[in-house]
Amino acid sequence: MILKTTPRTRSRLRLTALVTVPVLAFSMACGGGDDSDGAKKDNAIADVPDAPTSSATKGETTPATQPAGKSAFYDAQMKYVQCMRAKGGYPDFPDPKLSGHFDWAKINEIGSQPGRNEGIKGGKNRACVDELLAASAATPKIDQQKAYESMLAHAQCMRDNGISKFTNPTMSGGNAQPGGQPNPMSRAFDEESPSYKQARKACESKLLEGLDGMQ
């Protein structure tokens, strides 16, 4: 999908284990009832091997997929984070969530600090733009209709919470386009104001994961 951020503050798998449990077959000889046969029966039972210990069973556990957070998307996001810390001028840039998506609440908090908004997306002097583009390319595809519906609900919530000029998202070429400022070049509401931050906090649950920070 096409990413879009607001001008100031938006300047930006499922562990399945297959446990193999060994099945023990108990067999007993069928025959006469003399003492020798009885001894054989006793020996047969005595020779049954002990059930494997929990540690042995655990050792046979084979993950079907990589643990959550170890995807190519997560790795790409971490490379971007590391660049932002080392070269981008933001040593406190937060880790992504285990899903790989950024915690935009934390990023926006950093960007709202005096003198720290410039470069919050891509790093100062655009030092981490290549890493940002690589992370964007690795982002899992999102159902665009669901993304649109999510952003539409968020936009309505923002208006209900006092940001009356917050616009609806649109669909263009099959992609959901975020709403927000009516004109990004001329802001209709202050995204740094307490009322805006309060509304955003109230409406954050309306956005699907991965859409926060886009609208």
C-alpha positions as CSV (number, residue, x, y, z in Angstrom):
1,M,0.0,0.0,0.0
2,I,1.0,3.6,-0.5
3,L,2.4,5.1,2.7
4,K,1.6,8.7,3.8
5,T,2.3,10.4,7.0
6,T,1.3,13.7,8.4
7,P,3.9,16.5,7.9
8,R,5.2,16.7,11.4
9,T,4.7,13.7,13.6
10,R,4.3,11.1,10.9
11,S,7.6,12.0,9.2
12,R,8.3,8.0,9.1
13,L,5.6,-15.0,12.6
14,R,3.1,-18.1,15.1
15,L,4.9,-20.8,16.6
16,T,3.5,-24.2,15.8
17,A,5.3,-27.1,17.4
18,L,4.9,-30.7,16.2
19,V,5.8,-32.9,19.1
20,T,6.5,-36.5,18.2
21,V,5.5,-38.8,21.0
22,P,6.9,-42.2,20.8
23,V,4.4,-45.0,21.1
24,L,5.4,-48.0,23.2
25,A,4.2,-51.4,22.1
26,F,3.8,-53.9,24.8
27,S,3.8,-57.5,23.6
28,M,3.4,-60.6,25.5
29,A,4.0,-64.2,24.4
30,C,1.1,-66.5,24.2
31,G,1.7,-70.1,25.1
32,G,1.6,-72.8,27.8
33,G,1.2,-72.0,31.5
34,D,4.3,-73.6,32.9
35,D,6.9,-71.7,35.1
36,S,9.3,-71.1,32.2
37,D,6.6,-69.3,30.2
38,G,5.7,-67.3,33.2
39,A,9.3,-66.2,33.6
40,K,9.4,-65.2,29.9
41,K,6.3,-63.1,30.5
42,D,7.9,-61.4,33.5
43,N,11.0,-60.7,31.5
44,A,9.0,-59.3,28.7
45,I,7.4,-56.8,31.0
46,A,10.7,-56.0,32.7
47,D,12.4,-55.4,29.3
48,V,9.9,-52.6,28.2
49,P,12.0,-49.4,28.0
50,D,11.2,-46.5,30.2
51,A,9.1,-43.7,28.6
52,P,11.3,-40.9,27.4
53,T,11.9,-38.0,29.8
54,S,10.4,-34.6,29.3
55,S,13.7,-33.3,28.2
56,A,14.1,-36.0,25.6
57,T,10.6,-35.3,24.3
58,K,11.4,-31.6,24.3
59,G,14.5,-32.3,22.2
60,E,12.3,-33.8,19.5
61,T,10.1,-30.7,19.2
62,T,10.5,-29.2,15.7
63,P,9.2,-25.7,15.0
64,A,7.1,-25.6,11.8
65,T,7.8,-21.9,11.4
66,Q,10.2,-19.3,12.7
67,P,9.3,-17.7,16.0
68,A,7.2,-14.6,15.8
69,G,9.4,-11.5,15.2
70,K,12.1,-13.4,13.3
71,S,10.7,-12.7,9.8
72,A,12.5,-10.9,7.0
73,F,10.2,-8.0,7.7
74,Y,11.3,-7.8,11.4
75,D,15.0,-8.2,10.3
76,A,14.6,-5.3,7.8
77,Q,13.0,-3.1,10.4
78,M,15.8,-3.9,12.9
79,K,18.4,-2.8,10.4
80,Y,16.6,0.5,10.0
81,V,16.4,0.9,13.8
82,Q,20.1,0.2,14.2
83,C,20.9,2.7,11.5
84,M,18.7,5.3,13.1
85,R,20.6,4.8,16.4
86,A,24.1,4.7,14.9
87,K,23.9,7.2,12.0
88,G,20.5,8.7,12.0
89,G,20.9,10.8,15.2
90,Y,18.3,9.0,17.3
91,P,20.1,6.7,19.8
92,D,16.9,6.1,21.6
93,F,14.9,5.0,18.6
94,P,12.7,2.2,19.8
95,D,12.7,-1.4,18.8
96,P,9.8,-2.6,16.6
97,K,7.2,-4.8,18.1
98,L,7.6,-8.6,17.7
99,S,5.2,-8.4,14.7
100,G,7.8,-6.2,13.1
101,H,5.6,-3.1,13.0
102,F,6.8,0.1,14.7
103,D,5.4,1.4,17.9
104,W,4.5,4.8,16.6
105,A,3.3,6.1,19.9
106,K,7.0,5.9,21.1
107,I,8.4,7.3,17.8
108,N,6.0,10.2,17.8
109,E,6.9,11.0,21.4
110,I,10.5,11.3,20.4
111,G,9.6,13.4,17.4
112,S,7.5,15.8,19.6
113,Q,10.6,16.8,21.6
114,P,12.1,20.2,20.7
115,G,14.4,20.0,17.7
116,R,13.9,16.2,17.2
117,N,11.1,16.1,14.6
118,E,13.3,16.7,11.6
119,G,14.8,13.4,10.6
120,I,12.5,11.2,12.7
121,K,11.7,9.4,9.5
122,G,14.8,8.4,7.5
123,G,17.3,9.9,9.9
124,K,19.1,13.2,10.0
125,N,20.6,14.1,6.6
126,R,18.5,11.1,5.3
127,A,21.2,8.8,6.5
128,C,18.9,5.8,6.8
129,V,16.6,6.3,3.8
130,D,17.9,3.1,2.1
131,E,17.2,1.0,5.2
132,L,13.8,2.6,5.5
133,L,12.9,1.8,1.8
134,A,14.2,-1.8,2.3
135,A,11.9,-2.2,5.4
136,S,9.0,-0.7,3.5
137,A,9.5,-3.2,0.6
138,A,9.5,-6.1,3.1
139,T,6.3,-5.0,4.8
140,P,3.6,-7.8,4.6
141,K,0.7,-7.0,2.3
142,I,-2.4,-5.6,3.9
143,D,-5.9,-6.2,2.7
144,Q,-6.6,-2.8,1.2
145,Q,-10.4,-2.9,1.8
146,K,-9.8,-3.8,5.5
147,A,-7.2,-1.1,5.7
148,Y,-9.6,1.5,4.3
149,E,-12.4,0.4,6.7
150,S,-10.0,0.7,9.6
151,M,-8.8,4.2,8.7
152,L,-12.4,5.3,8.0
153,A,-13.4,4.2,11.5
154,H,-10.4,6.0,12.9
155,A,-11.2,9.2,11.0
156,Q,-14.8,9.2,12.3
157,C,-13.5,8.6,15.8
158,M,-11.1,11.6,15.5
159,R,-13.9,13.8,14.5
160,D,-16.1,12.5,17.3
161,N,-13.3,13.4,19.7
162,G,-13.1,17.1,18.6
163,I,-10.8,17.0,15.5
164,S,-13.7,18.1,13.3
165,K,-11.5,18.7,10.2
166,F,-9.9,15.3,10.2
167,T,-10.6,13.9,6.7
168,N,-11.7,10.4,5.6
169,P,-9.3,8.0,3.8
170,T,-9.8,7.4,0.1
171,M,-9.3,4.4,-2.3
172,S,-7.0,5.0,-5.3
173,G,-5.9,2.3,-7.7
174,G,-7.0,-0.3,-5.3
175,N,-4.9,1.1,-2.5
176,A,-6.1,2.8,0.7
177,Q,-5.0,6.4,1.0
178,P,-4.8,7.8,4.6
179,G,-6.9,10.7,5.7
180,G,-6.0,13.4,8.2
181,Q,-5.1,16.9,7.2
182,P,-7.3,18.4,4.5
183,N,-4.2,20.0,3.0
184,P,-0.8,18.7,4.1
185,M,0.8,22.0,3.0
186,S,-1.6,24.1,5.2
187,R,-2.5,22.4,8.4
188,A,-6.1,22.7,9.5
189,F,-5.4,21.4,13.1
190,D,-2.4,21.3,15.4
191,E,-1.0,17.8,15.8
192,E,1.0,18.9,18.8
193,S,-2.0,20.2,20.7
194,P,-3.2,18.4,23.8
195,S,-6.7,18.0,22.3
196,Y,-5.2,16.3,19.2
197,K,-3.1,14.0,21.3
198,Q,-6.0,13.1,23.5
199,A,-8.2,12.3,20.5
200,R,-5.4,10.2,19.0
201,K,-5.1,8.2,22.2
202,A,-8.8,7.6,22.3
203,C,-8.9,6.4,18.7
204,E,-5.7,4.4,18.4
205,S,-7.5,1.0,18.7
206,K,-9.5,1.7,15.6
207,L,-6.4,1.3,13.4
208,L,-5.2,-2.2,12.4
209,E,-1.7,-3.0,13.4
210,G,0.7,-1.6,10.8
211,L,-1.6,1.3,10.0
212,D,-0.8,3.4,13.1
213,G,1.4,6.2,12.1
214,M,0.0,6.4,8.6
215,Q,-3.0,8.5,9.3
